[in-house]
């Protein structure tokens, strides 16, 4: 199918359930729409796509499907029974190409595309592909990856290092000169992290007793926020505890060091902003992909990795003091983080999809 500046080509975006699947796909969809193409999503009524996709002005074609990975036997049987029927439903869609972010929602539309010999472009943001992208890795026409080591899962010559779409505000962050006060940002994501909340709270008396000049901004989620705020105020430290940070790029700009989980979105934002980090992988992430992501960043010299079970107030305090106390360490880690930065990922994904549609 020809694709040029005036043609209107239809692209199917497959992948839902979580923000990690939906938000990057929306960035690519917006790029395609700006180029004059038709874009629609396939997803479920219970995933995050049910809210985010219509709000962004895109059509959501709903299917009913469950997962196969990390679910009980009953769920697997139910999914396997439904899979052929839902795949047949997806055979009624007629895109020029399919874009897959992975996840169980992507299974039926990707299978339907492969049966019909339509091109499938995969974006895999983690160091190790998830179940769906791993299952179809050898069949994908192109794979857009965030880590060089991920290319080995796909056919030779099919993988391209593009990174994950990240808001331009993160790339605009410039290196921040260290002041007398160390600025530490602790963020557990929109829902917060019990491990980071506990470790942060335990560390406050230690920083106070040592007289460390530190400002702590802790994004903790909504659960227990008032209690955390009360304890932080009692510690006498400078900073704030907040359930949500609306302007995360601004919070990154102010930070000398970031403490967070290591999902694909988090590590991509750290790279774009050039921020040193202490990464605490979520231990129950599918295929332990957060640990693989964190280890890749650590090997590049941009982060220190602490296992969830080992993160405590004492460990957090000691590691922050160690990193901040060694001259030039945080600056070197920040520069190393930028080596993982990949601007223009959404634009490049749109170009690859247009190329695929021409085939």
C-alpha positions as CSV (number, residue, x, y, z in Angstrom):
1,X,0.0,0.0,0.0
2,X,1.5,3.4,-1.0
3,X,2.2,5.8,1.8
4,X,3.0,9.4,1.1
5,X,2.2,12.8,2.5
6,X,-1.3,12.7,1.2
7,X,-2.5,9.1,1.5
8,X,-4.5,8.0,4.5
9,X,-3.2,4.7,5.7
10,X,-4.8,2.7,8.6
11,X,-2.5,1.5,11.4
12,X,-3.6,-0.8,14.3
13,X,-2.0,-0.2,17.7
14,X,-1.9,-3.4,19.9
15,X,-1.0,-3.4,23.5
16,X,-2.9,-2.4,26.6
17,X,-3.6,-3.1,30.3
18,X,-1.0,-0.8,31.8
19,X,0.4,2.7,31.2
20,X,3.7,1.1,30.2
21,X,1.9,-0.4,27.1
22,X,-0.6,2.3,26.4
23,X,1.3,5.6,26.8
24,X,4.2,4.9,24.4
25,X,1.7,3.6,21.8
26,X,-0.3,6.8,22.2
27,X,2.9,8.8,21.4
28,X,3.4,6.9,18.2
29,X,-0.3,7.2,17.3
30,X,-0.2,10.9,17.7
31,X,2.8,11.1,15.4
32,X,1.0,8.9,12.8
33,X,-2.1,11.1,13.1
34,X,0.0,14.2,12.5
35,X,1.2,12.6,9.3
36,X,-2.3,12.2,8.1
37,X,-2.9,8.6,8.8
38,X,-5.9,6.8,10.4
39,X,-5.0,5.1,13.7
40,X,-7.1,2.9,16.0
41,X,-6.4,0.8,19.0
42,X,-7.4,-2.7,20.0
43,X,-7.9,-3.3,23.8
44,X,-10.1,-4.4,26.6
45,X,-12.8,-2.5,28.6
46,X,-10.9,-3.1,31.8
47,X,-7.4,-1.9,30.8
48,X,-6.0,1.6,31.1
49,X,-6.5,1.9,27.3
50,X,-10.3,2.1,27.9
51,X,-9.7,5.5,29.5
52,X,-6.6,6.9,27.9
53,X,-7.3,6.0,24.2
54,X,-10.7,7.7,23.8
55,X,-9.5,10.7,25.9
56,X,-6.7,11.2,23.3
57,X,-9.2,11.1,20.4
58,X,-8.5,7.7,19.1
59,X,-11.0,4.8,18.4
60,X,-10.7,1.8,20.7
61,X,-12.0,-1.5,19.2
62,X,-12.7,-3.7,22.2
63,X,-11.9,-7.4,22.6
64,X,-12.2,-9.7,25.6
65,X,-9.0,-11.6,26.4
66,X,-7.0,-12.5,29.4
67,X,-3.3,-13.3,30.0
68,X,-1.3,-16.5,29.7
69,X,1.8,-15.5,31.6
70,X,1.9,-15.5,35.4
71,X,-1.7,-16.5,35.8
72,X,-3.3,-19.6,37.4
73,X,-4.3,-22.7,35.4
74,X,-8.0,-21.7,35.2
75,X,-7.1,-18.3,33.7
76,X,-4.8,-20.0,31.2
77,X,-7.5,-22.4,30.1
78,X,-10.1,-19.6,29.7
79,X,-7.6,-17.6,27.6
80,X,-6.7,-20.5,25.4
81,X,-10.3,-21.2,24.7
82,X,-11.1,-17.6,23.8
83,X,-7.9,-16.9,21.9
84,X,-9.0,-18.4,18.5
85,X,-12.3,-16.7,18.7
86,X,-10.8,-13.3,19.5
87,X,-8.1,-13.8,16.9
88,X,-10.9,-14.4,14.3
89,X,-12.6,-11.2,15.5
90,X,-9.3,-9.3,14.9
91,X,-9.1,-10.8,11.4
92,X,-12.0,-8.4,10.5
93,X,-9.6,-5.5,11.0
94,X,-7.8,-4.3,7.9
95,X,-4.7,-2.2,8.8
96,X,-1.7,-1.7,6.6
97,X,0.5,-2.6,9.5
98,X,0.3,-3.5,13.2
99,X,2.3,-1.8,16.0
100,X,2.7,-4.0,19.1
101,X,3.8,-2.9,22.6
102,X,3.3,-6.4,23.9
103,X,1.1,-7.6,26.7
104,X,-1.8,-10.0,26.6
105,X,-4.0,-7.5,24.8
106,X,-1.6,-7.6,21.8
107,X,-1.8,-11.3,21.3
108,X,-5.0,-11.7,19.2
109,X,-4.4,-8.7,16.8
110,X,-0.8,-9.7,16.3
111,X,-1.7,-13.3,15.6
112,X,-4.4,-12.1,13.2
113,X,-1.9,-9.9,11.4
114,X,0.6,-12.7,11.1
115,X,-2.0,-15.1,9.7
116,X,-2.9,-12.5,7.1
117,X,0.8,-11.8,6.4
118,X,0.5,-8.2,7.5
119,X,3.6,-6.5,8.7
120,X,4.1,-6.4,12.5
121,X,6.4,-3.8,14.1
122,X,7.2,-4.5,17.7
123,X,8.4,-1.9,20.3
124,X,10.1,-3.7,23.2
125,X,11.2,-1.2,25.9
126,X,12.6,-3.7,28.4
127,X,16.0,-5.5,28.4
128,X,14.1,-8.8,28.1
129,X,11.0,-8.9,25.9
130,X,7.7,-9.7,27.6
131,X,5.7,-12.9,26.9
132,X,3.8,-11.7,23.8
133,X,6.7,-10.0,22.1
134,X,9.0,-12.9,22.9
135,X,6.5,-15.4,21.4
136,X,6.4,-13.6,18.1
137,X,9.9,-12.2,18.1
138,X,11.2,-14.3,15.1
139,X,8.1,-13.3,13.1
140,X,8.2,-9.6,13.6
141,X,9.1,-7.5,10.5
142,X,10.9,-4.9,12.6
143,X,11.7,-4.6,16.3
144,X,12.3,-1.2,18.0
145,X,14.4,-1.8,21.2
146,X,15.8,0.3,24.1
147,X,18.8,-1.9,25.0
148,X,21.4,-3.3,22.6
149,X,21.2,-6.7,24.3
150,X,17.5,-7.0,23.4
151,X,18.3,-7.4,19.7
152,X,19.4,-11.0,20.2
153,X,15.8,-12.0,20.7
154,X,14.8,-11.0,17.2
155,X,16.0,-12.1,13.7
156,X,19.3,-10.6,12.7
157,X,19.0,-7.2,11.0
158,X,15.4,-6.8,12.2
159,X,16.1,-4.8,15.5
160,X,16.8,-1.1,15.7
161,X,17.9,0.8,18.8
162,X,15.2,3.6,19.1
163,X,14.4,3.8,22.8
164,X,11.0,4.5,24.2
165,X,8.9,7.6,23.5
166,X,9.6,10.1,26.3
167,X,8.2,13.6,26.8
168,X,10.4,16.3,25.2
169,X,10.6,18.1,28.6
170,X,12.9,15.4,29.9
171,X,15.3,15.8,27.0
172,X,15.4,19.6,27.7
173,X,16.8,19.1,31.2
174,X,20.3,20.3,31.4
175,X,23.1,19.1,33.8
176,X,22.5,20.7,37.3
177,X,25.5,22.1,39.2
178,X,25.7,20.7,42.7
179,X,24.8,23.2,45.4
180,X,25.5,23.0,49.2
181,X,22.3,21.1,49.7
182,X,21.8,17.7,48.1
183,X,18.4,17.3,46.3
184,X,17.1,13.7,46.4
185,X,13.9,12.7,44.6
186,X,12.2,9.5,45.7
187,X,9.3,8.3,43.5
188,X,7.4,5.0,43.6
189,X,5.3,5.8,40.6
190,X,1.6,6.8,40.6
191,X,0.6,4.2,43.1
192,X,3.7,4.7,45.3
193,X,6.0,1.9,46.6
194,X,5.7,0.4,50.0
195,X,9.3,-0.5,50.0
196,X,10.5,3.0,49.1
197,X,8.0,4.6,51.5
198,X,9.3,2.5,54.4
199,X,13.0,2.9,53.5
200,X,12.6,6.7,53.0
201,X,10.8,7.1,56.4
202,X,13.5,5.0,58.1
203,X,16.3,7.1,56.6
204,X,15.0,10.5,57.8
205,X,16.3,10.3,61.4
206,X,19.6,9.1,60.0
207,X,20.0,12.1,57.7
208,X,18.9,14.4,60.6
209,X,21.2,13.0,63.1
210,X,24.2,13.2,60.7
211,X,23.4,16.8,59.9
212,X,23.4,16.2,56.2
213,X,22.4,19.2,54.1
214,X,19.7,17.4,52.1
215,X,16.3,18.2,50.6
216,X,14.1,15.2,50.1
217,X,11.0,15.2,47.7
218,X,9.2,12.0,48.2
219,X,6.3,11.0,45.9
220,X,4.5,8.3,47.9
221,X,1.1,7.5,46.3
222,X,-2.1,8.2,48.1
223,X,-2.0,5.3,50.7
224,X,-0.7,6.5,54.0
225,X,0.3,10.0,52.8
226,X,-0.9,11.9,55.8
227,X,1.1,9.6,58.2
228,X,4.2,10.0,56.1
229,X,3.8,13.7,56.0
230,X,3.4,13.9,59.7
231,X,6.6,11.8,60.3
232,X,8.5,13.8,57.7
233,X,7.5,17.1,59.4
234,X,8.7,15.7,62.7
235,X,12.1,14.8,61.2
236,X,12.9,18.5,60.7
237,X,14.3,17.8,57.2
238,X,13.8,20.1,54.3
239,X,11.5,18.9,51.5
240,X,8.1,17.5,51.1
241,X,6.0,14.4,50.9
242,X,3.4,14.3,48.2
243,X,1.0,11.7,46.8
244,X,1.5,12.7,43.2
245,X,3.9,14.9,41.2
246,X,2.1,16.7,38.3
247,X,5.2,18.1,36.7
248,X,7.8,15.3,36.9
249,X,10.2,16.9,34.5
250,X,10.5,19.9,36.8
251,X,11.1,17.5,39.8
252,X,13.8,15.8,37.8
253,X,15.4,19.1,36.9
254,X,15.7,20.0,40.6
255,X,17.1,16.5,41.6
256,X,20.8,15.7,42.1
257,X,19.8,12.0,42.6
258,X,16.7,10.0,41.9
259,X,15.6,6.9,43.8
260,X,12.9,4.9,42.0
261,X,11.8,1.6,40.5
262,X,13.2,0.4,37.1
263,X,10.3,0.0,34.7
264,X,10.9,0.9,31.1
265,X,9.3,4.3,31.4
266,X,11.3,5.2,34.5
267,X,14.7,4.3,33.1
268,X,13.9,6.0,29.8
269,X,13.1,9.2,31.7
270,X,16.3,9.0,33.7
271,X,18.3,8.6,30.5
272,X,16.6,11.5,28.8
273,X,17.1,13.7,31.8
274,X,20.7,12.5,32.4
275,X,20.0,11.8,36.1
276,X,22.0,9.4,38.4
277,X,19.8,7.0,40.2
278,X,19.4,4.3,42.8
279,X,17.2,1.7,41.3
280,X,15.1,-0.7,43.3
281,X,13.5,-3.2,40.9
282,X,9.9,-4.3,41.6
283,X,10.5,-8.0,42.4
284,X,7.1,-9.2,41.0
285,X,7.4,-7.6,37.5
286,X,6.7,-10.1,34.7
287,X,9.8,-12.1,33.7
288,X,11.7,-10.0,36.3
289,X,12.2,-7.4,33.6
290,X,12.8,-4.5,36.0
291,X,15.9,-6.2,37.4
292,X,17.2,-6.7,33.8
293,X,16.5,-3.1,33.0
294,X,18.3,-1.9,36.2
295,X,21.3,-4.1,35.6
296,X,21.7,-2.8,32.1
297,X,21.7,0.8,33.4
298,X,24.1,-0.2,36.3
299,X,26.5,-1.8,33.8
300,X,26.6,1.5,31.9
301,X,27.7,3.3,35.1
302,X,24.5,5.3,35.5
303,X,22.9,3.7,38.5
304,X,23.3,1.6,41.7
305,X,20.9,-1.3,42.0
306,X,19.5,-2.5,45.3
307,X,17.2,-5.5,45.6
308,X,13.8,-4.8,47.0
309,X,14.4,-7.2,49.9
310,X,17.6,-5.4,50.8
311,X,16.3,-1.8,50.6
312,X,16.1,-0.3,54.1
313,X,16.5,3.1,55.7
314,X,20.1,2.4,56.6
315,X,20.9,1.1,53.1
316,X,19.3,4.2,51.5
317,X,21.1,6.6,53.8
318,X,24.5,4.9,53.4
319,X,24.3,4.8,49.6
320,X,23.2,8.4,49.3
321,X,26.0,9.5,51.5
322,X,28.5,7.3,49.6
323,X,27.4,8.6,46.1
324,X,27.2,12.2,47.2
325,X,30.4,12.1,49.1
326,X,32.7,10.9,46.3
327,X,33.7,13.9,44.2
328,X,32.3,13.9,40.7
329,X,30.5,10.5,41.1
330,X,26.9,11.8,40.6
331,X,28.1,13.9,37.7
332,X,29.7,10.9,36.0
333,X,26.6,8.8,36.6
334,X,24.4,11.5,35.1
335,X,26.6,11.7,32.0
336,X,26.5,7.9,31.7
337,X,22.7,8.0,31.9
338,X,22.5,10.2,28.9
339,X,24.3,7.6,26.8
340,X,21.0,5.6,27.1
341,X,19.0,8.5,25.8
342,X,17.2,8.0,22.5
343,X,15.3,11.2,21.4
344,X,12.8,11.0,18.6
345,X,11.5,7.4,19.3
346,X,7.9,8.1,18.4
347,X,8.9,9.8,15.2
348,X,11.2,6.9,14.2
349,X,8.5,4.4,15.0
350,X,6.1,6.2,12.8
351,X,8.6,6.2,10.0
352,X,9.2,2.4,10.4
353,X,5.5,1.8,10.3
354,X,5.2,3.8,7.1
355,X,8.0,1.8,5.6
356,X,6.3,-1.4,6.6
357,X,3.0,-0.3,5.0
358,X,4.8,0.1,1.7
359,X,5.9,-3.5,1.6
